[in-house]
Amino acid sequence: MQQETNVQRGRIGNLRRLSGMISAFLAIAVPSLLQLPGAFSASTLASPPQLPPDSGQGPSTSNTPSATVQAGQPLQGGIQKVQLTLEKLRDVGLDLKHVMTASKHLYDEVTIQPVTLITEPEVVGRGIVINIPIGTQPAGPPQPPRKDRVDLSMNEMTPVINMFKKNADDFVSGHKQLDLAPDIQTKLEPMIKDWIAQINDLSSQLNNLQPLTAGPTYDNTSIATVCTNIQKDVEQLDETRRKIYKVIRKEGDSQAAAGTVR
């Protein structure tokens, strides 16, 4: 009995010594661990774990939009195919006529000046002489243009020319393409190049005209010169339009004849 008691006392003593060693170890090790980078703290244990970013090696289940969409970058769309029909070419002809009429009205407004009649005496009977008008001649400098008339002509031609310019730029940049057969596209290619060059010149003339017509004073001679250049550009454009019209109409006639034969 005395021997068992001694054994139990020895075990209790060993446990106390082991507990003391563990306490001493923790007192030394825990402060050292807290000084290490990335050591755990109450805040890190309370926060949810952060998932690593998707490496692209497998499908992602996240519904978060990509960085490109978040940045607001536009998505690239397809090329717009444009059908070149006879009806559209007729509409272009009407637009060109509109520009021509407006430029002529503006030209007339800045070239109006007082005139006198030139007459010539003519004997029409015994002792009867009358003066027959045979012409006119300027009697003074051109009259100042009327602002409302100038603005009206500019408001008529500017939107049409800008529309032509935008369409030409869309074709040059590749955003628009004509939906034509390859052989027809080859025939029209030099005409389309001429059309784009003529549109660019027409737009340049409009840019020259806008500051001249801003008012309140006007340079009549310069405005008249630019209007004359615009009319020349419109005539060239209408000539190019007629050439394209003939090619498209001939192609339509050929297709109609082929359909009749079938």
C-alpha positions in Angstrom: 0.0 0.0 0.0 2.8 2.4 0.9 4.6 1.4 -2.3 1.5 2.3 -4.5 1.2 5.7 -2.8 4.8 6.5 -3.6 4.3 5.5 -7.2 1.3 7.9 -7.6 3.2 10.7 -6.0 6.1 10.1 -8.4 3.7 10.3 -11.4 2.1 13.5 -10.1 5.5 15.0 -9.7 6.4 14.1 -13.3 3.2 15.7 -14.7 3.9 18.9 -12.8 7.4 19.1 -14.2 6.1 18.4 -17.7 3.5 21.1 -17.3 6.1 23.6 -16.2 8.3 22.8 -19.2 5.4 23.4 -21.6 4.5 26.7 -19.9 8.1 27.8 -20.2 8.2 26.8 -23.9 5.0 28.7 -24.7 6.3 31.8 -22.9 9.3 31.9 -25.2 7.8 30.7 -28.5 4.5 32.6 -28.7 6.0 36.2 -28.6 8.5 35.1 -31.3 5.7 33.8 -33.5 3.7 37.0 -33.2 6.7 39.0 -34.6 6.9 36.9 -37.8 5.4 38.5 -41.0 1.9 37.3 -41.8 1.3 36.1 -38.3 -2.3 35.4 -37.3 -4.2 37.9 -35.3 -7.7 38.3 -34.1 -8.6 40.5 -37.2 -7.2 38.0 -39.7 -9.0 35.1 -38.1 -12.2 37.1 -38.1 -12.0 38.1 -41.8 -13.1 35.6 -44.5 -10.4 33.9 -46.5 -9.4 35.6 -49.8 -9.6 33.4 -52.9 -6.7 33.6 -55.3 -7.4 35.2 -58.7 -8.4 33.0 -61.6 -5.3 31.7 -63.4 -7.2 31.1 -66.6 -6.4 27.3 -66.4 -10.0 26.3 -65.7 -13.5 27.5 -65.8 -14.4 30.2 -63.3 -17.6 30.2 -61.4 -17.4 33.9 -60.5 -20.1 36.3 -61.8 -17.9 39.4 -61.6 -17.6 41.1 -65.0 -14.1 41.2 -66.6 -11.8 44.2 -66.2 -12.5 45.2 -69.9 -16.2 45.5 -69.4 -15.7 47.3 -66.0 -13.4 49.8 -67.7 -16.2 50.7 -70.2 -14.3 49.9 -73.3 -16.5 49.6 -76.4 -17.0 46.2 -77.9 -15.9 45.9 -81.5 -18.9 45.4 -83.8 -19.1 43.9 -87.3 -18.7 45.8 -90.6 -21.9 47.3 -91.9 -22.8 46.1 -95.4 -24.5 48.7 -97.6 -26.6 47.8 -100.6 -26.1 50.2 -103.5 -29.4 50.5 -105.3 -30.7 52.7 -108.0 -33.2 54.3 -105.5 -30.3 55.3 -103.2 -28.4 56.8 -106.1 -31.5 58.8 -107.1 -31.7 60.1 -103.5 -28.0 61.1 -103.7 -28.8 63.1 -106.8 -31.6 65.0 -105.0 -29.2 65.8 -102.2 -26.6 67.1 -104.6 -29.3 69.2 -106.2 -30.2 70.6 -102.8 -26.6 71.7 -102.2 -26.4 73.2 -105.7 -29.5 75.3 -105.2 -28.4 76.5 -101.7 -25.0 77.5 -103.0 -26.6 79.4 -106.0 -28.9 81.3 -103.6 -25.9 82.3 -101.4 -24.0 83.3 -104.5 -26.8 85.5 -105.7 -27.1 87.1 -102.2 -23.5 88.2 -102.2 -23.3 89.4 -105.8 -26.5 91.6 -105.9 -25.6 95.1 -106.9 -27.5 98.0 -108.3 -27.5 98.2 -112.1 -28.6 100.6 -114.8 -30.1 99.8 -118.2 -28.2 100.3 -121.3 -30.5 101.5 -124.1 -30.3 102.1 -127.8 -32.5 104.5 -129.8 -34.6 102.9 -132.4 -36.8 104.5 -135.0 -40.1 102.8 -135.3 -42.0 105.2 -137.4 -42.0 108.7 -138.9 -40.4 110.9 -136.4 -40.9 108.3 -133.6 -37.8 107.2 -131.7 -37.8 104.9 -128.7 -35.0 103.6 -126.5 -34.7 99.8 -126.5 -32.9 98.1 -123.6 -30.0 96.1 -124.8 -28.2 95.3 -121.5 -27.3 96.3 -118.0 -24.3 97.7 -116.2 -23.3 97.9 -112.6 -24.2 101.2 -110.9 -22.3 100.8 -107.7 -20.7 98.3 -105.3 -22.5 95.1 -104.2 -25.1 95.5 -101.6 -24.4 94.1 -98.1 -25.7 90.6 -97.8 -28.7 90.0 -95.6 -27.8 87.8 -92.6 -31.1 85.9 -92.5 -30.6 84.9 -96.2 -27.0 83.9 -95.7 -27.9 81.8 -92.7 -30.7 80.2 -94.5 -28.5 79.1 -97.4 -25.8 77.8 -95.0 -28.3 75.8 -92.9 -29.6 74.2 -96.1 -26.3 73.0 -97.5 -24.2 72.3 -94.3 -26.1 69.2 -93.0 -26.1 67.6 -96.4 -22.4 68.1 -97.0 -21.6 66.8 -93.5 -23.7 63.7 -94.2 -21.8 63.0 -97.4 -18.5 63.5 -95.5 -19.4 61.1 -92.7 -20.5 58.4 -95.1 -17.2 58.8 -97.1 -15.2 58.6 -93.8 -17.1 55.4 -92.8 -16.1 53.7 -96.0 -12.5 54.8 -95.8 -12.2 53.6 -92.2 -13.8 50.2 -93.1 -16.9 50.6 -90.9 -19.0 50.3 -94.0 -18.6 48.3 -97.2 -20.6 48.0 -100.3 -22.5 44.8 -100.6 -21.7 44.1 -104.2 -20.4 41.2 -106.3 -16.6 41.1 -106.7 -16.6 41.9 -110.4 -19.0 44.9 -109.9 -16.8 46.1 -107.0 -13.8 46.0 -109.3 -15.6 48.1 -111.9 -16.7 50.7 -109.3 -13.4 51.0 -107.4 -12.0 53.9 -109.5 -15.3 55.7 -109.4 -15.6 55.3 -105.6 -12.1 56.7 -105.2 -13.1 59.8 -107.3 -16.3 60.1 -105.3 -14.4 60.1 -101.9 -11.8 62.7 -103.2 -14.6 64.9 -104.5 -16.5 64.7 -101.2 -13.3 65.6 -99.3 -12.9 68.7 -101.5 -16.5 69.6 -101.0 -16.2 69.4 -97.3 -13.0 71.5 -97.4 -14.9 74.2 -99.3 -17.6 74.2 -96.7 -14.9 74.6 -94.0 -13.6 77.7 -95.9 -17.1 79.1 -96.3 -18.2 78.8 -92.6 -16.0 81.6 -91.1 -16.8 83.8 -94.1 -20.5 83.6 -93.5 -20.4 83.9 -89.7 -21.0 87.7 -89.9 -21.7 90.4 -89.0 -19.6 91.6 -91.9 -19.1 89.6 -95.1 -16.5 89.4 -97.7 -18.7 89.2 -100.8 -16.0 88.4 -103.3 -14.5 85.5 -101.2 -18.0 84.0 -100.5 -18.8 84.1 -104.2 -15.6 82.4 -105.1 -16.2 79.5 -102.6 -19.7 79.1 -103.8 -18.4 78.8 -107.3 -16.0 76.1 -106.2 -18.8 74.2 -104.4 -20.9 74.3 -107.5 -18.0 72.8 -109.5 -17.6 70.0 -106.9 -21.3 69.2 -107.0 -21.2 69.0 -110.8 -18.3 66.5 -110.6 -20.0 64.5 -108.0 -23.2 64.2 -110.0 -21.1 63.1 -113.0 -19.5 60.4 -110.9 -22.9 59.4 -109.5 -24.3 59.0 -113.1 -21.4 56.7 -114.0 -22.1 54.5 -111.0 -25.8 54.5 -111.8 -25.1 53.2 -115.3 -23.0 50.3 -113.9 -25.6 49.3 -111.3 -28.4 49.6 -113.8 -26.5 47.5 -116.4 -25.9 44.8 -113.8 -29.6 44.8 -112.8 -30.6 44.4 -116.5 -28.1 41.5 -116.9 -29.5 39.7 -113.8 -33.1 40.3 -115.1 -32.2 38.9 -118.5 -30.5 35.9 -116.9 -33.6 35.2 -114.8 -35.8 35.4 -117.9 -33.7 32.9 -119.7 -33.9 30.5 -116.8 
